[in-house]
Amino acid sequence: MINKRLLVKNLLAHNDENSFYDKKRFINIGEREGKAKFLKHVCAMANSNPRNNSFIVVGVEDEDNKIVGVDFFDDSKIQNLVNAYLDNPPLISYENIPFPHLPEGKVVGLVTIRSNGKICSLRKNIWKYYGGSVFFREGSISLPKAFDIALKDINSQAVATIEQHARNNIELTLDGVIDFMNYRHKDLLSRYKVFKEQFVVCWAGNQKKVKGDVYYSRVDIELINEQVKLFYSALDEISISFDEDSFGIVEYVQLGLGEQKYYPLEKVLITFFENGTYQIKSDLIFEPPLYDKKTLYHIYNANKALLQKLKKGLAFKPSEKADIQHLPATYLICYLNGFEEAKGHMDAARPLLKEYDTAIYNSLKESLRIIRKVKYS
């Protein structure tokens, strides 16, 4: 079975418009001009590819291949249209292909054209094209040609390769799962889950339990069939949950003055539907802990003093060595409680901490990442 979404992606990724592939922002077969141009392209592609499929992808920007989608189209009459206007009409289908990122109601249209092996021509006049006209593709352009030109098969191998790459079959799926679990992540705890008899999600990571709850770090997650990957580093802490319809990831951040606790930061939910589609949704769910302002002022000023000593190359007392270990986290708490200048001090501390201690420097980068995520969300 060909995964039509992968087929569209392969066509867009690996091909300029050519004799077996065209792309359109939209088609309008409700008007005479739009109908004529559509029939011209169908005729040209059928003649240019007598032994393989040709494709028109609808709902794509011409300049940058951005998938913007079109409205759902009822294709029940499209074969009748082709039969009415073309001699030796090809078999044609119009499929509405959902893409997870498109707005509700928008899809990508995929027109598949299959020649009957005979020269296709216009049966009657339409718009500025005369009955009896024969069209062929030259590069990305459909042009009229002499009627007695011979049909040539030049694209069968290229089309077969593209279609093969878009196939979802049991062998390829199993190969992907085995490769993920036994080779790429053989040193990590690995699992998989099948959704809607079609989608396979694999995940692997380092597992730890905190007060009965399971968390993961250094996590790879892959939706095998769609080649969609998510990655969380060794500094991230996440939890994973799933049911028959969805796979959820919650990212946590450890915060606290003294004893640290896990606070949910962001939730990613992959939802699978019966019609063979899926949706990935990300939501920021962070609620930072609140502390007494007087306590935070003391910590804020203490951190500034620590950075001054570090900048001057002065030795730390034992208690100060412990405090600087927590400097990124305490600065983060200060920022989340209204001390917006804390971020500027954190940015200034980057070169100092990078030279002083790699672990503290990595912790600082993680704290800054959380600030960016909270700010931009």
N, C-alpha and C positions, 0 to 999 in steps of 0.2 A: 504494500500500500504506500502510495506517495503521500508524504506530508506536504500539503499544499502551501503551508506557511513557510516551510523550509525551501520549497521550490521557488517561491517568490523571492526569498532572501538570496538564494543562489543566483537567480537571474539578475537581481539588482547588484549583487556584490561583484560578480565576475564577468559581466558582459556590458558592453555598450550596445545601443540599439543596432540591430543587424537584420539579416534576412529571416531569422526565425524568432526574433524577440523585439517587441516595441513596448513603449510605456506612454501612458497618457495621464494628464491631470484629471480628466473626466472625459466621458463620451456622451453625446446627446443625440440619441436616435429618435427623439421625439420631433425633431425638425428636419426639414428636407436636406439642408446642407450637412448637418451632422450625420444623418443617415447615409448620405452618399459617400462621405469620407470614410465612415466605418466600413461600408461595403467594399470600397477601393482597397483598404488595408487587408481585409479578409481575403479578397481575391488575390492580391499580390503575395500574401504569405502562403496561401494554399498552392499557388503555382511555383513559388520559390522553394517549397519543401514538400515534394510529392510523397515522401516515404516516412516522414516523422511529424511530430507535433510542432506547431508554432504557438506563440503566446503573446498576448497583449495584457500588460499589467496596468490596472486603472486605479488612480488614487495616489499617484507619485509625482512629486515635483521634478520637473525636467532637469533643472540645473544641478541639484545636489542629491537626487535620489531619496529625498526625505519622504517617508511614508505619512501622508496626511489623511488618506481615506476618502471615501465617497459614501453617499447614502446607499442603503441596501437596495438591490435591484432585482426585480422579479424577471427571471430569464425564460419564462415559459414560452414566449413568442419569438425569441431570437433566432431559433432554427427556421421558423416559418418565414421570417424576414429574409434570411439568406436564400431560402428555397425560392422565394418569390422574385428575387432580383438577380440571381446568378444562375448561369448554366453550369452543369457539373458542380453543384454546390458542395463545399466540404462539410464534414460533421463539425458542429460548433457547440460549445457550452460556455456558460457564464456562471462562475462560482463566486459567492460572497465569502471571503476569507477573513475571519476575525483576527485582529492583532491586539494583544493585551493593553498596549499603551494608547490606543485610539479612544476618542470619546464615545460614549454610549450611542449606538445607532450608526456609527461609522465603521466601514469595512474596507478591505482592498478587493477590487474586482479582478478576477483572473479569467481571461478569455482564452480558451484552448481551441485551436483550429487543426483539423485533421483532413488532409486532402484525400479525395477518392482516387487519386492517381491519374486523373485526366485534366486537361487544360480547363481552368475556370475562367468564365468571362461574364460581363454584364449582359443580362438578358434584355434590358430595356433602358431607355434614357432615364437619368435621374440627376437633377441639378445640372452641372455643366459637363457631365460625363455621358457619352453616347452608348447606346446599346451595341453590343458586339466588342466593346473595348476589353483588352486583356492587360492585366497589370502584373508586374514582377517587382521584387525588392532589389534595389541597388544600395547596399549599406543600410542606412536608416530611412530611405526614401522609397515610396511606392510610385513606380513610373509605368506609363503605357508602353507596350511592346507589340511587335508584329504577332499576328495571331498564330502563325505556323512555327513559332519558336519551340524548340524542344525543351521538355522538362528535364532538369538536372538535379541529381541527389548529391548535395555537397555538405549537408549539415547533420546527417543521421548520427554520426559518432559524437559530435558535440552535444546534441540534444540528449542522447542516451546517457552520456556522462553526467549531465546536469540532473536528469531525472533519477539516476542511480544514487546520487548524493542526497537526494531529497526523500529517499525511501526509509520508512520506519519499519523494520522487520525484526523478528524475534532474535535472529542471529546478531544483528548490529546492536540491539539493546542489551543482550546478554554480554556481548563483548565489552560494551561500555561499563557495565556493572562490575564485571570481573576485573577489568583493568583498573577501575577506581579502587576496589577493595583489596585486591591481591598484589598489586604492583605499585600504583602511585601512593597508596596510603597503608602499606603493609605494616608500618610501625605504629599505627594509630588504631583506636577502637572505631570500627566502621559498621554502618548499618544501612539498610535500604527499606523503602516503602513504596508499594504500587498504588496509584490512585486511578480510579475510574477505568481500570483494566487497560490503561494506555500510557500513563505517565509514571516514570520511575524516578524517585528522588533518592540520592545517595548522600550520606554525610559521614564525616570522620573528624575526630578531634581528641584532645586530651580531656579526660573526664575527672571531675572531683566532686565530692559531696560536702555540703556545708549545712549542718543542722537538718539533715534529712533531705535537703534539696540538691538536685544534680545540676552542675554547671559545666560548660565546656569552654576551652580556649584552643587557639590554633585550629580553627574549624574550617574545613572545606565542605561546601554544599553544592551539589550539582543536579540540575534537572536534566537527566541523561538524554531524553528524546529531543529536547529543544536546545541542547548545548548552552544552557543558561547556568552561570556559576556565581556563587556568592562566597566571599572569603572573610574570615575574622582572624586577626593576628593573635600571637601569644599574649598580647597585652589585653585583649578583649575577653569579657566574660559573658557568655550567653546561655540561655536555656532553650530547649527545643520541645515542642509539643505538636501533636498531630491527631487528626481523626480521619474519617473516611473521605472527607471533602476538602481538607486543608492541611497545610504544613506551616507552622508558626515558629518564628525566631524572636526572642526578646533579648536585647542587649542590655547589660547592666553596667553600672559604675559603682565602685566602692568609695564611699564617702563617710566622713565622721571625724569628730575631734575626740581623740582617744580611741574607743572601740569603733571600728568601721562597720557599716551595714551596706547591703546591696540595695541600690535604687534603680528601678526600671528606667532605661533611657529611650529606647526606640523599639518599636515592634514592626516586624516584616511578616506579612501573611500572604502565602501563595494559596489561592483558592482554585480548585479544579471543578469544571462543569461537565455535565453529561454530553454536551455537544462537541466535546473534544477541544475545548478552549480552556484557558487559564488566565488568572489575573494576579499580578504582584502589586501589593499595596503596602506602603511604608508610612508609619505614623509616629511622631514624637510624643512620648507619653511621660516625659520627665517631670517630676515634681521635686525640686531640690529641698534638702533639709534646711530649716530656719534656725538661727542661733541668736543669742543675745548680742546686741551691737557692741556693748562694752567689752565682752570677751573677744569679739572679732577685731576690734581696734587694737587690742593688746597683741594678738597674733599677727595682724597686718604690720604693725610697727616692728615687731620682733623679726619678721621675715626681711624687712628692709635692712635691718641691722646685720642680719646674717649675710645678705648679699654684699653689703659694704665690706665686711670682713673678708669675704671670699675675693672680692675685687682687689683688695689691698694685699692679699696673700697672707693674712694673719691666721694663726692656728685657732682651731675651735676647741672649746671645752667639751667634755664628754656629753653633757646635756645638749649642747648646740649641734653636735654631730647627729644626735637623734632627731633634733628639730629640722635640720636641713634635709633629712631623708623624707620628711613629710611636707616639705615646702611646696611642691607642686599641688598636692591635694588641698592643703590649707589655703593657698592662694585661690584655688578654684572655688572653695567654699566662700571665701570672702567676695569673689566676683559675683557668685550666684546670690549673694545677700546684699547686693547693691554697691559694693566697692568696685566700680567700673575701672578705676585706675590700676587695679590689680593686674589686668591683662597687659598693660604697658610694662609693668615690672617683670612679668613672666617673659615677655618677648625680649627684654633687655638681659634677662638671666640666661638665655639660651647658650651663648658662647661660653659663659662662665661655668655652667653646669656640664656642658659637653666636655670641657677639659677636666673638670673635677671628678665626675662620676658618671659613667655611661648609663647605669640603671636609673639614677635620678633624672638624667637628661631625657631618657625614654619616657619616664613618668610625666615629665613636663610636656613633652610632645602630645601625650595622650590627653592631658588636661586641656591643652590648647585646642585639640581636636573636638573635645566635648563642648568647649565654649563656641567654636565655630558652628557646630551642629545645632546647638540651642539658639544661637543668634540668628542663623539663617532660616531656621524653621519657624 
